[in-house]
């Protein structure tokens, strides 16, 4: 996803009352994360489960939260998502960088990348893939869902290998 689009996505959420941005750095989302750093409105966590826990606490304190991560980290945090976020219906937005989507990505990303859509489906987490054309519609959908108390995921495909 282009730099300008990632920055617009961060700004969109900020303008729509998402106050907390917590996560583990991911090169797929580097401009989104950089925008948060520039705005001094981001918390970098050591692990995805830690980011989810921080976001859950902030959300329970009546502020809206977004957690960013790579899909390998999403796989690592399935238990936290299902036993905390889903079980207690804590409305957070997950933005997941989808590594292993492209052939030729690093070998450690291939297996999780191949099953990413099934993982989301199997745990029943509402989700959408966002891209250059549909990001605004899907970000609006995300905000509407968390306002209804529904946790969701937005997935960003890794489109280039650097």
N, C-alpha and C positions, 0 to 999 in steps of 0.2 A: 504494500500500500504506500502511496506517495507521501512524502514528508508533509506537504500542505494539508492533506486529508487527515493524517494522524493528529496534527495540531488542531485542526478544526473539530475533530471528535472530542479531544480533551476540553476545548473551549465550550463545545455544545453541552457536555455534561456539567461543567462548572456553571454555565448560565441557567441550567435547569435544576439547580439546587442539589446536585451531587457534591457534597462537601469534602469527602474523604477519599483519597486515592492511595491505596496501599498495595504493595506487591513486590515481586521478585523480578529484577531486570531480565528482559528478553530482547534480543536483537531484532526480532520481528516487529516489536512495538517501540523501537528506540526513539522515534520522534514524539510519540505520545508521552513517553516517560520524560524525555527532555523538556517538553512543554510544561509538565508538572514541576520539574526542577526549576525552570525559569520563573514559574509563578509561585515558587516556594510553597507548594501545596501538594506534597507527596511524602509518603513514608516508605522507605525501602526496608523490606523485611529480609531475614535470613532464609526462611523457608516459606513455602506457600501456606502451610497449615498455620503458621504464625500470622501471616497476613490476613488469612480468613478469620482467625480469632480476634485480631485487632479490629477488623471491619465489623465483625458481629457485635463486639462490645460498643463500638461507636454507633452502630445502627440501633442497638437497644437503648442508647442514650438519646435517641430521637434525631439523629442526623443520618443522611444518606451516604452510603459507601459503595465504592467500586474497588475490586481487587483485580490486578493484572498479573498474568503469569504465562509461562510457556506450557504447552500441552503435556510435556513430561511431568512438570510440577502439578498440573491438574490431576494426572494419574496418581501421583504420590499422595494427593490430598483427598482422594475419593471418600475415605472414611470420615474425614472432618466435614466434608460437604454433606454426606448422607446422614451422619449422626448429629450434626449441629444445625447447619443451614436448612436442610430439607426438613428434618424432624420438627424443628421449632419454627419453620416458615419465616426465617430471617431474610428480609428482602434486600439482597445485595446483587450488584451486577458483577459478573465475572467477565473479564476480557482475556481471551485465551489466544496466544500466538500459536498457530498450527504449523509446527515443524514436522518434517516427514511427509508433507503434502506433495512436494516435488520429488521426482526421481533424482537420485544423485545427491540428496541431502546427506548429512553425516549418518553413518550406519546406526548409531544409537537412537536416532529419531524415527527410523523406518517403521518399527513395529507399532509404537504408540501412534505415530502419524496415520498408519493404515486403519487403526481401529477407533480413532478419535470420534467420528460421528456415532459409532455404536456405543461408546462409553457414555456419551451424553444421553442418548436414547435409553440405554439400559437403566440409568439412575433416574430417569424421568425429569431431567432438568430442561425446562423450556430453553430453546436456543435458536440462534440464527447465525448464518455466515454473513459477515459484512464485507463490502468491497467499495470501490470507488463510486459506483453508481447508486448503491442502496444504503449507504451508511447513515444518512440522515433519517430515513424512514425507520430503519432498524434501531437507531439510537432513541428515537421517539418511542418506539415500541418498548424498549428496555425501561425507559423512565416511567411510562404508563404502568408497566407491570410492577415495578418496585413500589409505586404509589398505591397499588392494590395489595401489597404485601406478598408479592410473588418473586422469589429469587430466579434470576435468569443468567444465561451465558451468551456472549457474543464471541464469535470465532473469527480471527483474522488469519487468512492463509499466508503462509510464507511464499512469496511469489518469485523471489530471486535468491540465488545462492551467492553469497559474497565471499 
